[in-house]
Structures are given as C-alpha cells and as structure tokens.
C-alpha cells in the first residue's frame, strides 16, 4: 500500500512540471516500482516523467509497459470482491 501512496506523490510532482519536481517524481516512482513492479499507474507516470525530462525512448518504453500491465490487470481488486457478494 505504501507504493501506491508513493506513486500518487510522484504523479503529483510530475504534474508540477519543473525540472526539480520531475527529478524527484522520477526517483519516487522508480523506488515504488521496485516494490510493486506490476503497478501500471506507476509505470504510466514514470513514462510521462521521463518524456518530460527529454528521455523519449525511456518514456515510451515505460508507457508501453503500463499499457501491457493495464490490459492484464483485473477490473476490480480481489480484496473488494467479498464486499460485493
């Protein structure tokens, strides 16, 4: 759950757009993805951050990873299913 919070912080910093915030967002998102490498939202924001920093090839690779993971992700978290049944 911590990696989700770190991904959210990274996404917010990425949206700020200045070089320092993009660098911090890159670090936060990279660290979060070490703990939860199947987090497609983290890969998406890391891809956007890398593209904004001028690392187009890296950014595209991370965005492609995000798309692959998102297509394989369940529509709803398994932990929420018992609440709906």
C-alpha positions as a Markdown table, in Angstrom:
| # | Residue | x | y | z |
|---|---|---|---|---|
| 1 | Unk | 0.0 | 0.0 | 0.0 |
| 2 | Unk | 2.9 | 2.3 | 0.6 |
| 3 | Unk | 4.0 | 2.0 | -3.0 |
| 4 | Unk | 0.5 | 3.3 | -4.1 |
| 5 | Unk | 1.0 | 6.4 | -1.9 |
| 6 | Unk | 4.5 | 6.9 | -3.3 |
| 7 | Unk | 3.1 | 6.6 | -6.8 |
| 8 | Unk | 0.5 | 9.2 | -6.1 |
| 9 | Unk | 3.1 | 11.6 | -4.7 |
| 10 | Unk | 5.3 | 11.0 | -7.8 |
| 11 | Unk | 2.3 | 11.7 | -10.0 |
| 12 | Unk | 1.5 | 15.0 | -8.3 |
| 13 | Unk | 5.1 | 16.1 | -8.5 |
| 14 | Unk | 5.2 | 15.1 | -12.2 |
| 15 | Unk | 2.3 | 17.4 | -12.9 |
| 16 | Unk | 4.2 | 20.3 | -11.4 |
| 17 | Unk | 6.4 | 20.1 | -14.4 |
| 18 | Unk | 9.6 | 21.9 | -13.3 |
| 19 | Unk | 13.0 | 20.1 | -13.6 |
| 20 | Unk | 13.5 | 19.6 | -9.8 |
| 21 | Unk | 9.9 | 18.2 | -9.3 |
| 22 | Unk | 10.3 | 15.9 | -12.4 |
| 23 | Unk | 13.6 | 14.6 | -11.0 |
| 24 | Unk | 12.0 | 13.9 | -7.5 |
| 25 | Unk | 9.0 | 12.3 | -9.2 |
| 26 | Unk | 11.3 | 10.1 | -11.2 |
| 27 | Unk | 13.0 | 8.9 | -8.1 |
| 28 | Unk | 9.8 | 8.3 | -6.1 |
| 29 | Unk | 8.2 | 6.4 | -9.0 |
| 30 | Unk | 11.3 | 4.3 | -9.6 |
| 31 | Unk | 11.5 | 3.4 | -5.9 |
| 32 | Unk | 7.8 | 2.5 | -5.7 |
| 33 | Unk | 8.1 | 0.3 | -8.8 |
| 34 | Unk | 10.9 | -1.7 | -7.2 |
| 35 | Unk | 8.4 | -2.8 | -4.5 |
| 36 | Unk | 5.4 | -3.2 | -6.8 |
| 37 | Unk | 6.6 | -3.8 | -10.4 |
| 38 | Unk | 3.2 | -4.6 | -11.7 |
| 39 | Unk | 1.7 | -1.2 | -10.8 |
| 40 | Unk | 0.6 | 0.0 | -14.2 |
| 41 | Unk | -0.3 | 3.5 | -12.9 |
| 42 | Unk | 3.3 | 3.9 | -11.6 |
| 43 | Unk | 4.8 | 2.9 | -15.0 |
| 44 | Unk | 2.4 | 5.4 | -16.7 |
| 45 | Unk | 3.5 | 8.3 | -14.6 |
| 46 | Unk | 7.2 | 7.3 | -14.8 |
| 47 | Unk | 6.8 | 7.2 | -18.6 |
| 48 | Unk | 5.3 | 10.7 | -18.6 |
| 49 | Unk | 8.0 | 12.0 | -16.3 |
| 50 | Unk | 10.8 | 10.5 | -18.4 |
| 51 | Unk | 9.3 | 12.0 | -21.6 |
| 52 | Unk | 9.0 | 15.4 | -19.9 |
| 53 | Unk | 12.7 | 15.2 | -18.9 |
| 54 | Unk | 13.6 | 14.6 | -22.6 |
| 55 | Unk | 14.2 | 10.8 | -22.3 |
| 56 | Unk | 11.7 | 10.0 | -25.0 |
| 57 | Unk | 12.8 | 6.4 | -25.7 |
| 58 | Unk | 12.7 | 5.5 | -21.9 |
| 59 | Unk | 9.4 | 7.3 | -21.6 |
| 60 | Unk | 7.8 | 5.4 | -24.5 |
| 61 | Unk | 9.2 | 2.1 | -23.1 |
| 62 | Unk | 7.6 | 2.7 | -19.7 |
| 63 | Unk | 4.3 | 3.8 | -21.2 |
| 64 | Unk | 4.2 | 0.6 | -23.3 |
| 65 | Unk | 4.9 | -1.4 | -20.1 |
| 66 | Unk | 2.0 | 0.5 | -18.4 |
| 67 | Unk | -0.3 | -0.5 | -21.3 |
| 68 | Unk | 0.7 | -4.1 | -21.1 |
| 69 | Unk | 0.2 | -4.3 | -17.4 |
| 70 | Unk | -3.2 | -2.4 | -17.5 |
| 71 | Unk | -4.6 | -4.8 | -20.1 |
| 72 | Unk | -3.7 | -7.8 | -17.9 |
| 73 | Unk | -4.9 | -6.1 | -14.6 |
| 74 | Unk | -8.2 | -7.3 | -13.1 |
| 75 | Unk | -11.1 | -4.9 | -13.4 |
| 76 | Unk | -11.6 | -4.9 | -9.7 |
| 77 | Unk | -9.3 | -5.6 | -6.8 |
| 78 | Unk | -9.8 | -9.1 | -5.4 |
| 79 | Unk | -9.9 | -7.6 | -1.9 |
| 80 | Unk | -13.1 | -5.8 | -2.7 |
| 81 | Unk | -15.0 | -8.8 | -4.2 |
| 82 | Unk | -16.2 | -10.2 | -0.8 |
| 83 | Unk | -17.8 | -6.8 | -0.1 |
| 84 | Unk | -19.9 | -7.0 | -3.2 |
| 85 | Unk | -21.1 | -10.6 | -2.8 |
